[in-house]
């Protein structure tokens, strides 16, 4: 599903315009990002938990040449599904 398709689905389900749904989705994304930067964790009961974890630096390989490359450490977002979401899958 693309962002555009998600906006159309939200608009249809909520009975709002696509412009309103787009603003709501953009606000959701912005607020999730802001909270993850601030505290590193966001839980939505029944849906799941987003968290930020630090991935260690490591040595990788260039698939084209086979030469070793250094991969720097970085923060990545992890998602763990909640029980209600997991049960529905």
Residue pairs with C-beta under 8 A, 6 or more apart in sequence:
1 9
3 25
6 25
7 18
7 21
7 22
7 25
8 18
8 21
10 16
10 21
10 24
10 25
11 17
11 18
11 20
11 21
14 21
16 24
32 42
32 50
35 41
35 42
36 42
36 50
36 51
36 52
36 77
40 51
40 52
41 49
41 50
41 51
41 52
42 49
42 50
42 51
43 49
43 50
44 82
45 82
46 82
46 83
46 84
46 85
47 81
47 82
47 84
47 85
48 79
48 80
48 81
48 82
48 85
49 79
49 80
49 82
50 77
50 78
50 79
51 77
51 78
51 79
51 80
52 75
52 76
52 77
52 78
53 75
53 76
53 78
54 73
54 74
54 75
54 76
55 73
55 74
55 75
55 76
56 73
57 70
57 71
57 72
57 73
58 71
59 68
59 69
59 70
59 71
60 68
60 69
60 70
60 71
61 67
61 68
61 69
62 68
62 69
81 89
